[in-house]
Amino acid sequence: MTPGAEDFIESETDADEMCNFEIDLIPGLLQVEEYTRALVPAFSPGTDEDLVTKRVQLRMARQQRLLDGSLRLWAVIGTPALDCPVGGVDVQRKQLQRLLHTAEHPNVTLQVLPYGFGEHIAMGMPFSLAQYADGGGAAVLDLLSGILCLEDQADLNRYSLAFRHLCAAALPARDSMALVRRKYEER
């Protein structure tokens, strides 16, 4: 695992809700296997196939809590994430279909930050928030050198505020799904 990945997985495992902002990627909890398989070597060039397979399996296993309803996910993604053909056009189409299907789950909220929105509080800074039942949590940042988990309350407050701003700026869930559907039909 990359540095900090164990802390992130522990935070996600302890969380009741994950809030995720991505600019040009589909959040890991919503990725199809082929999308993840294309990303791993892109993020870690030279990774051998066995390690790629293990990382893909780990990500797919992490999705089970979302699929069984024991984890809530609120994701805000930038429109570039819908347009980037990670793994090729066929994988992109399958990925968009997964978004449409997963967003129907009652524990999943998906919003899209549209092109042309302009400046916003988290420009250039994707992040995740793991929120625990006891009120604690972790802000999670993916960096080229590994994953950074911030647990200080001031950091959590700042990232929670940023996420609320992003939710307010993004298209409502219904309009977001209409956009995803249009992108799917265009492919």
N, C-alpha and C positions, 0 to 999 in steps of 0.2 A: 504494500500500500504506500501511497505517497505520504509525506510527513503531514500529520494532523488528521489523516483519514479515519483513524480509529476513534479520535475524539468526536469527529463529525458523526460517525455511525452510532456511537454511544448516545450522542445528543438526539439524533433522529429516533433511536430506539426508545428513549425516555419521553419523547414528545407526544403530546396529545394532538398537536396541530403543527404543521409546517407551513410557513409562508415563504414563497419563493419568487424572486424577481430575476428574470433572465432577459438579456437584450437580444442575443442572436442564437440562442440554444433552446431546445425543448428541455424543461426540467427533468432531471434524472428519474423521478418517480413516475413520469408520464412517457418515457421513451420506450419504443419498441426495441426488441433485441438487435435488429440489424442496424438501427441508428446508433445504439451504444457501441456495437462492434466496430463501426466506422470511426467513432470518436476516440476510442481508447488509443489506437496507434497515432492518431493526429495529435493528441495531447502528450503522448509519451513515445516519440519516434524510436524505433528499434526494439520495442517491446516484443518479446517472443510470443508466439501464438498461444501457448499454454497459459501465460499470464493474461493475455487478452481475454481468453475464454473464462478464466477465473473471475476477472473483473466484471465481465458481462453477467456471469451467473450471480455474483454478489448483488449487482444492481437489480436484476430481475427478482431476486429473493427479497430485497428491500421493498419492492413494490407490493408484496403480499399484504402488508398491513393496510395499505391504501385500498386494495381490492376487497379485503374482508371487512372494511369499514371501521377498523380500530384506530385509524389515523385520518385526521382531516387535513386536506391540502387546499390552500388558497394560493393560486399561482397567477402572477402577472407577467406576461411575456411580450417582448417587443415584436412588431410585425416582421422584422428581419428573420426571426426564428421560424416563421411560417414559410418564408420564401427560400431559405437556404437548403439546397438539396443534399444534405448530409447523407452519404451512402448512395446517392443517385436519385433519380426522379421516382423510381418505383418505391424506394424506401421512404422518400418524402411523402408520397401519396399514402402509403401505409401508416406513416406517422400521423398525418393529418386525420386519417380515419380513426386512429386510436384516440386522438384528442377529442373528437366528436363523441366517441363512445364513452370515454372515461368521464367527460364533463356531465354526463347524465347521472352519475352516481351522486347521491345526496351529500356525501362527505367531501365532494370536490367542487371548488369554485375556480373557474378559469376566466381571466380577463386578458384582453389584448390592448396594448398601448399602441395606438395607430400611428402610421407615418404622418408626418406633418404636425405632430402635437407641439413640438418646440421643446424649449428647455424644461427640465424637471429636476427634482431633488436628487435623483440617483443616476444622473447621466454618466455612462461609462463605468458603473459600479454595480454589477449583479451581486446579489446576496440572498441568503436564506435565513430564516428565523425559526428556530426550534422553540416551541412554547410548551411549557410543562403545566400540569394541572395545579401545582403549588404556586404558580405565578412566576417562577424562574424560567430560564431558557438560555439560549445561546444564539448569537449572531454568527453566521458562518460565511467566510469569504474564501472563494477559490482563487488561488494565486498560482503563478507558474512554478513556484518553489514548493507548493503544498497547500494545505487547507489550514486556515486560521479560524479558531473558535474563540469568540469574545463572550465572556460571561459577566462582565461588570455591568451593574444596573444602568449606569449612564450610557453605556454602549447599547444596551438593549432598548432603552428609551429612545435613543436617536434612530436606530434602525426600525423600531416599531412606528415611529412618527413618519419616517421615510416611506414605509410600506403603506401606511394609511393614505399618504399623499398620492402614491402611485395608484392605489385602488380608486381614488377619486378622479384621477386623470384618465384612467383607462376606460375603454368602452364597457358598458354594463355587460354582464355575463351573456345575456340573450343576444345582444348585438355582436359580442365577441364570437359566439358560436356561429352566427350568420356569416361573419367574415371568414372563419375557418372553413365553413361549408363552401363558400365561394372559391377559396383557394384550392380546396379539394377537387371541386368540379372543374377548375381550370387545368388541372394536371391531367 
